Amino acid sequence: MESTETCGTVTFPAEVDLSNGEEILAQSLGLLDSGVRALILDLSGCTFCDSNALNVILRSQMRATELGVPMWVVLPQRGIVRRVAEVAGLPRRVAIAPDVATAREALAPVPQG
């Protein structure tokens, strides 16, 4: 878990299931409640997930929306995690980025001028 003044990042482990889903959700909600201005959920290194990962993402999105905090999810380009997310319709519900750099770029504040 990484936190900066403007953006918090939760990096998901290689496998997300019943054994660790609540801990990951607690990290995500903790960042949101600490006042971060944006949140990235990084699943780029995740090789297996069940519905617990989707639960973490959707509950984090609900809290981010309540707080007015933008959130991006980084998914692997292919594999079971990507497939689970697509079957569940996740790309229609949350902003998806191909990598953390792209997500950070999308969340960067627009210079005032």
N, CA, C and O atoms as a printed pandas DataFrame, in Angstrom:
     atom_number atom_name residue_name chain_id  residue_number  x_coord  y_coord  z_coord
0              1         N          MET        A               1    0.844   -1.170    0.000
1              2        CA          MET        A               1    0.000    0.000    0.000
2              3         C          MET        A               1    0.892    1.236    0.000
3              4         O          MET        A               1    1.846    1.328    0.773
4              5         N          GLU        A               2    0.574    2.171   -0.864
5              6        CA          GLU        A               2    1.342    3.405   -0.976
6              7         C          GLU        A               2    0.382    4.576   -0.874
7              8         O          GLU        A               2   -0.716    4.543   -1.429
8              9         N          SER        A               3    0.801    5.601   -0.166
9             10        CA          SER        A               3   -0.053    6.778   -0.047
10            11         C          SER        A               3    0.780    8.032   -0.250
11            12         O          SER        A               3    1.869    8.163    0.310
12            13         N          THR        A               4    0.275    8.934   -1.037
13            14        CA          THR        A               4    0.884   10.242   -1.183
14            15         C          THR        A               4   -0.215   11.259   -0.936
15            16         O          THR        A               4   -1.369   10.884   -0.727
16            17         N          GLU        A               5    0.120   12.516   -0.955
17            18        CA          GLU        A               5   -0.873   13.552   -0.694
18            19         C          GLU        A               5   -2.005   13.510   -1.721
19            20         O          GLU        A               5   -3.159   13.776   -1.384
20            21         N          THR        A               6   -1.681   13.181   -2.954
21            22        CA          THR        A               6   -2.697   13.264   -3.994
22            23         C          THR        A               6   -3.279   11.928   -4.415
23            24         O          THR        A               6   -4.437   11.872   -4.830
24            25         N          CYS        A               7   -2.517   10.857   -4.321
25            26        CA          CYS        A               7   -2.988    9.584   -4.855
26            27         C          CYS        A               7   -2.557    8.426   -3.962
27            28         O          CYS        A               7   -1.406    8.348   -3.535
28            29         N          GLY        A               8   -3.494    7.537   -3.690
29            30        CA          GLY        A               8   -3.178    6.320   -2.951
30            31         C          GLY        A               8   -3.214    5.140   -3.903
31            32         O          GLY        A               8   -4.016    5.110   -4.836
32            33         N          THR        A               9   -2.348    4.173   -3.669
33            34        CA          THR        A               9   -2.310    2.978   -4.510
34            35         C          THR        A               9   -2.352    1.743   -3.631
35            36         O          THR        A               9   -1.580    1.622   -2.680
36            37         N          VAL        A              10   -3.258    0.823   -3.951
37            38        CA          VAL        A              10   -3.297   -0.475   -3.302
38            39         C          VAL        A              10   -2.863   -1.486   -4.352
39            40         O          VAL        A              10   -3.518   -1.651   -5.381
40            41         N          THR        A              11   -1.750   -2.161   -4.081
41            42        CA          THR        A              11   -1.234   -3.182   -4.991
42            43         C          THR        A              11   -1.734   -4.536   -4.524
43            44         O          THR        A              11   -1.418   -4.980   -3.420
44            45         N          PHE        A              12   -2.507   -5.183   -5.362
45            46        CA          PHE        A              12   -3.072   -6.475   -5.018
46            47         C          PHE        A              12   -2.001   -7.557   -5.109
47            48         O          PHE        A              12   -1.120   -7.477   -5.964
48            49         N          PRO        A              13   -2.061   -8.563   -4.246
49            50        CA          PRO        A              13   -1.102   -9.673   -4.317
50            51         C          PRO        A              13   -1.385  -10.553   -5.535
51            52         O          PRO        A              13   -2.351  -10.326   -6.264
52            53         N          ALA        A              14   -0.542  -11.551   -5.747
53            54        CA          ALA        A              14   -0.693  -12.450   -6.899
54            55         C          ALA        A              14   -2.034  -13.167   -6.884
55            56         O          ALA        A              14   -2.614  -13.416   -7.941
56            57         N          GLU        A              15   -2.533  -13.503   -5.701
57            58        CA          GLU        A              15   -3.814  -14.201   -5.587
58            59         C          GLU        A              15   -4.720  -13.467   -4.604
59            60         O          GLU        A              15   -4.298  -13.083   -3.513
60            61         N          VAL        A              16   -5.967  -13.283   -5.011
61            62        CA          VAL        A              16   -6.964  -12.654   -4.139
62            63         C          VAL        A              16   -8.132  -13.614   -4.009
63            64         O          VAL        A              16   -8.735  -14.030   -4.998
64            65         N          ASP        A              17   -8.441  -13.958   -2.752
65            66        CA          ASP        A              17   -9.561  -14.848   -2.481
66            67         C          ASP        A              17  -10.098  -14.564   -1.087
67            68         O          ASP        A              17   -9.805  -13.520   -0.505
68            69         N          LEU        A              18  -10.871  -15.477   -0.561
69            70        CA          LEU        A              18  -11.494  -15.299    0.743
70            71         C          LEU        A              18  -10.466  -15.044    1.846
71            72         O          LEU        A              18  -10.762  -14.363    2.827
72            73         N          SER        A              19   -9.261  -15.590    1.685
73            74        CA          SER        A              19   -8.248  -15.485    2.746
74            75         C          SER        A              19   -7.680  -14.075    2.901
75            76         O          SER        A              19   -7.172  -13.743    3.971
76            77         N          ASN        A              20   -7.751  -13.237    1.867
77            78        CA          ASN        A              20   -7.125  -11.908    1.974
78            79         C          ASN        A              20   -7.982  -10.754    1.450
79            80         O          ASN        A              20   -7.555   -9.601    1.512
80            81         N          GLY        A              21   -9.155  -11.033    0.948
81            82        CA          GLY        A              21  -10.007   -9.983    0.389
82            83         C          GLY        A              21  -10.359   -8.880    1.382
83            84         O          GLY        A              21  -10.309   -7.699    1.036
84            85         N          GLU        A              22  -10.710   -9.248    2.598
85            86        CA          GLU        A              22  -11.097   -8.243    3.606
86            87         C          GLU        A              22   -9.913   -7.351    3.976
87            88         O          GLU        A              22  -10.092   -6.154    4.203
88            89         N          GLU        A              23   -8.710   -7.916    4.040
89            90        CA          GLU        A              23   -7.527   -7.126    4.364
90            91         C          GLU        A              23   -7.240   -6.098    3.266
91            92         O          GLU        A              23   -6.889   -4.954    3.554
92            93         N          ILE        A              24   -7.391   -6.512    2.023
93            94        CA          ILE        A              24   -7.167   -5.598    0.900
94            95         C          ILE        A              24   -8.229   -4.498    0.906
95            96         O          ILE        A              24   -7.921   -3.328    0.677
96            97         N          LEU        A              25   -9.473   -4.877    1.168
97            98        CA          LEU        A              25  -10.545   -3.885    1.254
98            99         C          LEU        A              25  -10.261   -2.883    2.372
99           100         O          LEU        A              25  -10.471   -1.683    2.193
100          101         N          ALA        A              26   -9.792   -3.356    3.509
101          102        CA          ALA        A              26   -9.472   -2.461    4.624
102          103         C          ALA        A              26   -8.380   -1.465    4.220
103          104         O          ALA        A              26   -8.445   -0.295    4.598
104          105         N          GLN        A              27   -7.387   -1.913    3.460
105          106        CA          GLN        A              27   -6.333   -1.011    2.987
106          107         C          GLN        A              27   -6.929    0.069    2.080
107          108         O          GLN        A              27   -6.627    1.254    2.221
108          109         N          SER        A              28   -7.772   -0.361    1.159
109          110        CA          SER        A              28   -8.376    0.566    0.212
110          111         C          SER        A              28   -9.256    1.594    0.919
111          112         O          SER        A              28   -9.133    2.795    0.677
112          113         N          LEU        A              29  -10.136    1.121    1.785
113          114        CA          LEU        A              29  -11.029    2.035    2.504
114          115         C          LEU        A              29  -10.241    2.936    3.445
115          116         O          LEU        A              29  -10.603    4.096    3.642
116          117         N          GLY        A              30   -9.166    2.411    4.028
117          118        CA          GLY        A              30   -8.323    3.213    4.895
118          119         C          GLY        A              30   -7.693    4.380    4.146
119          120         O          GLY        A              30   -7.644    5.500    4.656
120          121         N          LEU        A              31   -7.212    4.114    2.940
121          122        CA          LEU        A              31   -6.654    5.194    2.121
122          123         C          LEU        A              31   -7.723    6.226    1.786
123          124         O          LEU        A              31   -7.496    7.430    1.908
124          125         N          LEU        A              32   -8.881    5.751    1.365
125          126        CA          LEU        A              32   -9.962    6.677    1.029
126          127         C          LEU        A              32  -10.354    7.533    2.222
127          128         O          LEU        A              32  -10.532    8.744    2.095
128          129         N          ASP        A              33  -10.487    6.902    3.375
129          130        CA          ASP        A              33  -10.898    7.634    4.571
130          131         C          ASP        A              33   -9.801    8.544    5.115
131          132         O          ASP        A              33  -10.078    9.435    5.918
132          133         N          SER        A              34   -8.552    8.323    4.682
133          134        CA          SER        A              34   -7.452    9.174    5.136
134          135         C          SER        A              34   -7.387   10.495    4.367
135          136         O          SER        A              34   -6.632   11.398    4.725
136          137         N          GLY        A              35   -8.196   10.591    3.299
137          138        CA          GLY        A              35   -8.257   11.857    2.579
138          139         C          GLY        A              35   -7.473   11.915    1.277
139          140         O          GLY        A              35   -7.224   13.004    0.760
140          141         N          VAL        A              36   -7.076   10.762    0.733
141          142        CA          VAL        A              36   -6.386   10.813   -0.554
142          143         C          VAL        A              36   -7.304   11.453   -1.592
143          144         O          VAL        A              36   -8.527   11.351   -1.502
144          145         N          ARG        A              37   -6.702   12.107   -2.566
145          146        CA          ARG        A              37   -7.492   12.779   -3.594
146          147         C          ARG        A              37   -7.835   11.873   -4.765
147          148         O          ARG        A              37   -8.697   12.208   -5.578
148          149         N          ALA        A              38   -7.160   10.713   -4.859
149          150        CA          ALA        A              38   -7.421    9.746   -5.920
150          151         C          ALA        A              38   -6.937    8.383   -5.437
151          152         O          ALA        A              38   -6.101    8.291   -4.539
152          153         N          LEU        A              39   -7.474    7.328   -6.045
153          154        CA          LEU        A              39   -7.103    5.970   -5.652
154          155         C          LEU        A              39   -6.859    5.120   -6.888
155          156         O          LEU        A              39   -7.608    5.185   -7.863
156          157         N          ILE        A              40   -5.804    4.327   -6.832
157          158        CA          ILE        A              40   -5.511    3.342   -7.872
158          159         C          ILE        A              40   -5.498    1.974   -7.219
159          160         O          ILE        A              40   -4.811    1.765   -6.220
160          161         N          LEU        A              41   -6.252    1.043   -7.779
161          162        CA          LEU        A              41   -6.203   -0.353   -7.370
162          163         C          LEU        A              41   -5.410   -1.079   -8.449
163          164         O          LEU        A              41   -5.869   -1.219   -9.582
164          165         N          ASP        A              42   -4.222   -1.539   -8.087
165          166        CA          ASP        A              42   -3.291   -2.129   -9.050
166          167         C          ASP        A              42   -3.340   -3.650   -8.997
167          168         O          ASP        A              42   -2.811   -4.272   -8.076
168          169         N          LEU        A              43   -3.987   -4.240  -10.005
169          170        CA          LEU        A              43   -4.066   -5.690  -10.113
170          171         C          LEU        A              43   -3.114   -6.215  -11.187
171          172         O          LEU        A              43   -3.242   -7.366  -11.605
172          173         N          SER        A              44   -2.174   -5.405  -11.637
173          174        CA          SER        A              44   -1.309   -5.797  -12.751
174          175         C          SER        A              44   -0.481   -7.039  -12.451
175          176         O          SER        A              44   -0.113   -7.765  -13.374
176          177         N          GLY        A              45   -0.178   -7.299  -11.183
177          178        CA          GLY        A              45    0.577   -8.495  -10.827
178          179         C          GLY        A              45   -0.281   -9.630  -10.304
179          180         O          GLY        A              45    0.237  -10.654   -9.859
180          181         N          CYS        A              46   -1.578   -9.451  -10.355
181          182        CA          CYS        A              46   -2.518  -10.447   -9.852
182          183         C          CYS        A              46   -2.739  -11.521  -10.928
183          184         O          CYS        A              46   -3.088  -11.206  -12.065
184          185         N          THR        A              47   -2.535  -12.777  -10.558
185          186        CA          THR        A              47   -2.691  -13.869  -11.525
186          187         C          THR        A              47   -3.915  -14.731  -11.261
187          188         O          THR        A              47   -4.295  -15.537  -12.110
188          189         N          PHE        A              48   -4.542  -14.573  -10.087
189          190        CA          PHE        A              48   -5.759  -15.315   -9.771
190          191         C          PHE        A              48   -6.636  -14.460   -8.878
191          192         O          PHE        A              48   -6.148  -13.820   -7.947
192          193         N          CYS        A              49   -7.929  -14.451   -9.161
193          194        CA          CYS        A              49   -8.871  -13.803   -8.257
194          195         C          CYS        A              49  -10.214  -14.498   -8.353
195          196         O          CYS        A              49  -10.567  -15.091   -9.373
196          197         N          ASP        A              50  -10.944  -14.407   -7.266
197          198        CA          ASP        A              50  -12.325  -14.874   -7.283
198          199         C          ASP        A              50  -13.216  -13.668   -7.018
199          200         O          ASP        A              50  -12.780  -12.528   -7.178
200          201         N          SER        A              51  -14.429  -13.902   -6.623
201          202        CA          SER        A              51  -15.362  -12.794   -6.431
202          203         C          SER        A              51  -14.929  -11.833   -5.333
203          204         O          SER        A              51  -15.417  -10.704   -5.282
204          205         N          ASN        A              52  -14.038  -12.248   -4.465
205          206        CA          ASN        A              52  -13.560  -11.349   -3.409
206          207         C          ASN        A              52  -12.836  -10.148   -3.986
207          208         O          ASN        A              52  -12.965   -9.045   -3.454
208          209         N          ALA        A              53  -12.081  -10.327   -5.054
209          210        CA          ALA        A              53  -11.401   -9.189   -5.695
210          211         C          ALA        A              53  -12.430   -8.231   -6.269
211          212         O          ALA        A              53  -12.291   -7.016   -6.126
212          213         N          LEU        A              54  -13.456   -8.758   -6.915
213          214        CA          LEU        A              54  -14.513   -7.903   -7.459
214          215         C          LEU        A              54  -15.215   -7.148   -6.335
215          216         O          LEU        A              54  -15.545   -5.971   -6.481
216          217         N          ASN        A              55  -15.441   -7.828   -5.218
217          218        CA          ASN        A              55  -16.057   -7.194   -4.053
218          219         C          ASN        A              55  -15.201   -6.016   -3.566
219          220         O          ASN        A              55  -15.729   -4.942   -3.276
220          221         N          VAL        A              56  -13.895   -6.218   -3.479
221          222        CA          VAL        A              56  -12.989   -5.146   -3.046
222          223         C          VAL        A              56  -13.101   -3.955   -3.990
223          224         O          VAL        A              56  -13.215   -2.811   -3.551
224          225         N          ILE        A              57  -13.067   -4.233   -5.284
225          226        CA          ILE        A              57  -13.109   -3.157   -6.278
226          227         C          ILE        A              57  -14.427   -2.401   -6.204
227          228         O          ILE        A              57  -14.437   -1.171   -6.157
228          229         N          LEU        A              58  -15.527   -3.121   -6.194
229          230        CA          LEU        A              58  -16.833   -2.463   -6.211
230          231         C          LEU        A              58  -17.133   -1.717   -4.908
231          232         O          LEU        A              58  -17.711   -0.631   -4.940
232          233         N          ARG        A              59  -16.749   -2.284   -3.775
233          234        CA          ARG        A              59  -16.965   -1.574   -2.499
234          235         C          ARG        A              59  -16.056   -0.351   -2.399
235          236         O          ARG        A              59  -16.449    0.676   -1.847
236          237         N          SER        A              60  -14.846   -0.464   -2.931
237          238        CA          SER        A              60  -13.944    0.691   -2.956
238          239         C          SER        A              60  -14.526    1.780   -3.848
239          240         O          SER        A              60  -14.484    2.962   -3.505
240          241         N          GLN        A              61  -15.069    1.378   -4.993
241          242        CA          GLN        A              61  -15.670    2.346   -5.910
242          243         C          GLN        A              61  -16.857    3.049   -5.267
243          244         O          GLN        A              61  -17.029    4.257   -5.428
244          245         N          MET        A              62  -17.674    2.298   -4.542
245          246        CA          MET        A              62  -18.826    2.902   -3.869
246          247         C          MET        A              62  -18.360    3.953   -2.859
247          248         O          MET        A              62  -18.930    5.042   -2.792
248          249         N          ARG        A              63  -17.331    3.633   -2.075
249          250        CA          ARG        A              63  -16.835    4.585   -1.079
250          251         C          ARG        A              63  -16.172    5.776   -1.755
251          252         O          ARG        A              63  -16.353    6.914   -1.323
252          253         N          ALA        A              64  -15.403    5.524   -2.815
253          254        CA          ALA        A              64  -14.755    6.615   -3.544
254          255         C          ALA        A              64  -15.810    7.566   -4.102
255          256         O          ALA        A              64  -15.641    8.784   -4.041
256          257         N          THR        A              65  -16.885    7.022   -4.640
257          258        CA          THR        A              65  -17.964    7.842   -5.184
258          259         C          THR        A              65  -18.602    8.678   -4.085
259          260         O          THR        A              65  -18.869    9.863   -4.285
260          261         N          GLU        A              66  -18.850    8.073   -2.925
261          262        CA          GLU        A              66  -19.418    8.805   -1.792
262          263         C          GLU        A              66  -18.546   10.001   -1.420
263          264         O          GLU        A              66  -19.053   11.071   -1.082
264          265         N          LEU        A              67  -17.233    9.807   -1.487
265          266        CA          LEU        A              67  -16.284   10.843   -1.080
266          267         C          LEU        A              67  -15.908   11.795   -2.219
267          268         O          LEU        A              67  -15.223   12.792   -1.994
268          269         N          GLY        A              68  -16.356   11.487   -3.438
269          270        CA          GLY        A              68  -15.990   12.309   -4.589
270          271         C          GLY        A              68  -14.541   12.124   -5.006
271          272         O          GLY        A              68  -13.917   13.047   -5.529
272          273         N          VAL        A              69  -14.006   10.930   -4.777
273          274        CA          VAL        A              69  -12.611   10.626   -5.090
274          275         C          VAL        A              69  -12.554    9.786   -6.373
275          276         O          VAL        A              69  -13.190    8.734   -6.440
276          277         N          PRO        A              70  -11.806   10.229   -7.390
277          278        CA          PRO        A              70  -11.680    9.416   -8.596
278          279         C          PRO        A              70  -10.866    8.154   -8.322
279          280         O          PRO        A              70   -9.923    8.166   -7.531
280          281         N          MET        A              71  -11.247    7.073   -8.987
281          282        CA          MET        A              71  -10.569    5.793   -8.789
282          283         C          MET        A              71  -10.344    5.119  -10.132
283          284         O          MET        A              71  -11.220    5.119  -10.997
284          285         N          TRP        A              72   -9.156    4.543  -10.293
285          286        CA          TRP        A              72   -8.823    3.766  -11.487
286          287         C          TRP        A              72   -8.384    2.378  -11.053
287          288         O          TRP        A              72   -7.796    2.201   -9.986
288          289         N          VAL        A              73   -8.680    1.397  -11.897
289          290        CA          VAL        A              73   -8.268    0.017  -11.665
290          291         C          VAL        A              73   -7.323   -0.385  -12.791
291          292         O          VAL        A              73   -7.629   -0.215  -13.972
292          293         N          VAL        A              74   -6.165   -0.923  -12.401
293          294        CA          VAL        A              74   -5.191   -1.409  -13.370
294          295         C          VAL        A              74   -5.347   -2.924  -13.442
295          296         O          VAL        A              74   -5.162   -3.630  -12.451
296          297         N          LEU        A              75   -5.689   -3.407  -14.632
297          298        CA          LEU        A              75   -5.876   -4.845  -14.846
298          299         C          LEU        A              75   -4.769   -5.404  -15.738
299          300         O          LEU        A              75   -4.223   -4.690  -16.579
300          301         N          PRO        A              76   -4.438   -6.690  -15.549
301          302        CA          PRO        A              76   -3.516   -7.319  -16.492
302          303         C          PRO        A              76   -4.115   -7.279  -17.899
303          304         O          PRO        A              76   -5.337   -7.270  -18.049
304          305         N          GLN        A              77   -3.281   -7.256  -18.912
305          306        CA          GLN        A              77   -3.752   -7.193  -20.292
306          307         C          GLN        A              77   -4.521   -8.448  -20.696
307          308         O          GLN        A              77   -5.438   -8.375  -21.513
308          309         N          ARG        A              78   -4.158   -9.588  -20.135
309          310        CA          ARG        A              78   -4.827  -10.856  -20.467
310          311         C          ARG        A              78   -4.738  -11.778  -19.261
311          312         O          ARG        A              78   -4.076  -11.467  -18.271
312          313         N          GLY        A              79   -5.408  -12.904  -19.357
313          314        CA          GLY        A              79   -5.376  -13.883  -18.271
314          315         C          GLY        A              79   -6.696  -13.940  -17.522
315          316         O          GLY        A              79   -7.653  -13.236  -17.842
316          317         N          ILE        A              80   -6.715  -14.799  -16.516
317          318        CA          ILE        A              80   -7.951  -15.076  -15.791
318          319         C          ILE        A              80   -8.489  -13.849  -15.058
319          320         O          ILE        A              80   -9.704  -13.657  -14.993
320          321         N          VAL        A              81   -7.610  -13.021  -14.510
321          322        CA          VAL        A              81   -8.075  -11.834  -13.780
322          323         C          VAL        A              81   -8.795  -10.890  -14.738
323          324         O          VAL        A              81   -9.859  -10.362  -14.416
324          325         N          ARG        A              82   -8.218  -10.683  -15.901
325          326        CA          ARG        A              82   -8.850   -9.830  -16.913
326          327         C          ARG        A              82  -10.193  -10.427  -17.333
327          328         O          ARG        A              82  -11.187   -9.713  -17.458
328          329         N          ARG        A              83  -10.210  -11.724  -17.544
329          330        CA          ARG        A              83  -11.437  -12.397  -17.996
330          331         C          ARG        A              83  -12.544  -12.306  -16.931
331          332         O          ARG        A              83  -13.697  -12.023  -17.257
332          333         N          VAL        A              84  -12.197  -12.543  -15.679
333          334        CA          VAL        A              84  -13.185  -12.436  -14.588
334          335         C          VAL        A              84  -13.762  -11.025  -14.549
335          336         O          VAL        A              84  -14.973  -10.846  -14.413
336          337         N          ALA        A              85  -12.895  -10.030  -14.667
337          338        CA          ALA        A              85  -13.347   -8.629  -14.639
338          339         C          ALA        A              85  -14.288   -8.336  -15.807
339          340         O          ALA        A              85  -15.309   -7.671  -15.632
340          341         N          GLU        A              86  -13.949   -8.826  -16.984
341          342        CA          GLU        A              86  -14.786   -8.569  -18.160
342          343         C          GLU        A              86  -16.128   -9.281  -18.062
343          344         O          GLU        A              86  -17.163   -8.699  -18.385
344          345         N          VAL        A              87  -16.121  -10.530  -17.620
345          346        CA          VAL        A              87  -17.377  -11.284  -17.482
346          347         C          VAL        A              87  -18.288  -10.604  -16.461
347          348         O          VAL        A              87  -19.507  -10.583  -16.633
348          349         N          ALA        A              88  -17.707  -10.053  -15.408
349          350        CA          ALA        A              88  -18.490   -9.376  -14.374
350          351         C          ALA        A              88  -18.927   -7.973  -14.795
351          352         O          ALA        A              88  -19.683   -7.323  -14.073
352          353         N          GLY        A              89  -18.467   -7.501  -15.943
353          354        CA          GLY        A              89  -18.856   -6.180  -16.420
354          355         C          GLY        A              89  -18.111   -5.043  -15.742
355          356         O          GLY        A              89  -18.561   -3.897  -15.777
356          357         N          LEU        A              90  -16.984   -5.346  -15.129
357          358        CA          LEU        A              90  -16.235   -4.316  -14.405
358          359         C          LEU        A              90  -15.848   -3.119  -15.275
359          360         O          LEU        A              90  -15.937   -1.988  -14.800
360          361         N          PRO        A              91  -15.421   -3.314  -16.527
361          362        CA          PRO        A              91  -15.058   -2.146  -17.347
362          363         C          PRO        A              91  -16.212   -1.161  -17.589
363          364         O          PRO        A              91  -15.970   -0.013  -17.962
364          365         N          ARG        A              92  -17.444   -1.590  -17.384
365          366        CA          ARG        A              92  -18.583   -0.675  -17.515
366          367         C          ARG        A              92  -18.842    0.101  -16.231
367          368         O          ARG        A              92  -19.576    1.089  -16.235
368          369         N          ARG        A              93  -18.237   -0.347  -15.133
369          370        CA          ARG        A              93  -18.523    0.248  -13.821
370          371         C          ARG        A              93  -17.402    1.117  -13.274
371          372         O          ARG        A              93  -17.658    2.058  -12.523
372          373         N          VAL        A              94  -16.166    0.813  -13.642
373          374        CA          VAL        A              94  -15.019    1.556  -13.112
374          375         C          VAL        A              94  -14.072    1.918  -14.243
375          376         O          VAL        A              94  -14.092    1.303  -15.310
376          377         N          ALA        A              95  -13.243    2.922  -13.997
377          378        CA          ALA        A              95  -12.235    3.321  -14.978
378          379         C          ALA        A              95  -11.105    2.296  -14.960
379          380         O          ALA        A              95  -10.568    1.968  -13.902
380          381         N          ILE        A              96  -10.753    1.795  -16.143
381          382        CA          ILE        A              96   -9.715    0.772  -16.287
382          383         C          ILE        A              96   -8.514    1.373  -17.004
383          384         O          ILE        A              96   -8.664    2.078  -18.001
384          385         N          ALA        A              97   -7.320    1.089  -16.487
385          386        CA          ALA        A              97   -6.081    1.544  -17.122
386          387         C          ALA        A              97   -5.197    0.327  -17.401
387          388         O          ALA        A              97   -5.279   -0.675  -16.691
388          389         N          PRO        A              98   -4.350    0.412  -18.436
389          390        CA          PRO        A              98   -3.473   -0.716  -18.761
390          391         C          PRO        A              98   -2.265   -0.831  -17.831
391          392         O          PRO        A              98   -1.661   -1.898  -17.722
392          393         N          ASP        A              99   -1.914    0.276  -17.156
393          394        CA          ASP        A              99   -0.779    0.252  -16.233
394          395         C          ASP        A              99   -0.899    1.420  -15.253
395          396         O          ASP        A              99   -1.704    2.331  -15.448
396          397         N          VAL        A             100   -0.092    1.376  -14.209
397          398        CA          VAL        A             100   -0.163    2.402  -13.165
398          399         C          VAL        A             100    0.204    3.777  -13.707
399          400         O          VAL        A             100   -0.412    4.775  -13.335
400          401         N          ALA        A             101    1.202    3.837  -14.583
401          402        CA          ALA        A             101    1.619    5.134  -15.137
402          403         C          ALA        A             101    0.460    5.812  -15.863
403          404         O          ALA        A             101    0.255    7.017  -15.717
404          405         N          THR        A             102   -0.289    5.052  -16.635
405          406        CA          THR        A             102   -1.438    5.607  -17.357
406          407         C          THR        A             102   -2.504    6.089  -16.379
407          408         O          THR        A             102   -3.097    7.150  -16.576
408          409         N          ALA        A             103   -2.746    5.314  -15.326
409          410        CA          ALA        A             103   -3.732    5.711  -14.319
410          411         C          ALA        A             103   -3.294    6.993  -13.623
411          412         O          ALA        A             103   -4.105    7.899  -13.430
412          413         N          ARG        A             104   -2.025    7.079  -13.244
413          414        CA          ARG        A             104   -1.523    8.293  -12.582
414          415         C          ARG        A             104   -1.642    9.504  -13.510
415          416         O          ARG        A             104   -2.000   10.599  -13.076
416          417         N          GLU        A             105   -1.344    9.295  -14.762
417          418        CA          GLU        A             105   -1.454   10.381  -15.754
418          419         C          GLU        A             105   -2.899   10.869  -15.839
419          420         O          GLU        A             105   -3.157   12.072  -15.889
420          421         N          ALA        A             106   -3.837    9.923  -15.857
421          422        CA          ALA        A             106   -5.252   10.290  -15.953
422          423         C          ALA        A             106   -5.717   11.030  -14.701
423          424         O          ALA        A             106   -6.640   11.842  -14.763
424          425         N          LEU        A             107   -5.083   10.750  -13.573
425          426        CA          LEU        A             107   -5.478   11.370  -12.312
426          427         C          LEU        A             107   -4.723   12.650  -12.004
427          428         O          LEU        A             107   -5.055   13.352  -11.049
428          429         N          ALA        A             108   -3.705   12.962  -12.808
429          430        CA          ALA        A             108   -2.907   14.179  -12.570
430          431         C          ALA        A             108   -3.771   15.410  -12.694
431          432         O          ALA        A             108   -4.607   15.495  -13.593
432          433         N          PRO        A             109   -3.582   16.369  -11.798
433          434        CA          PRO        A             109   -4.364   17.590  -11.890
434          435         C          PRO        A             109   -4.023   18.372  -13.166
435          436         O          PRO        A             109   -2.870   18.414  -13.596
436          437         N          VAL        A             110   -5.029   18.974  -13.746
437          438        CA          VAL        A             110   -4.838   19.794  -14.938
438          439         C          VAL        A             110   -4.273   21.137  -14.494
439          440         O          VAL        A             110   -4.855   21.793  -13.630
440          441         N          PRO        A             111   -3.145   21.558  -15.074
441          442        CA          PRO        A             111   -2.564   22.857  -14.683
442          443         C          PRO        A             111   -3.545   23.996  -14.966
443          444         O          PRO        A             111   -4.193   24.036  -16.011
444          445         N          GLN        A             112   -3.635   24.906  -14.019
445          446        CA          GLN        A             112   -4.493   26.079  -14.183
446          447         C          GLN        A             112   -3.703   27.145  -14.940
447          448         O          GLN        A             112   -2.531   27.376  -14.642
448          449         N          GLY        A             113   -4.325   27.781  -15.896
449          450        CA          GLY        A             113   -3.541   28.762  -16.625
450          451         C          GLY        A             113   -4.356   29.716  -17.298
451          452         O          GLY        A             113   -3.837   30.614  -17.961
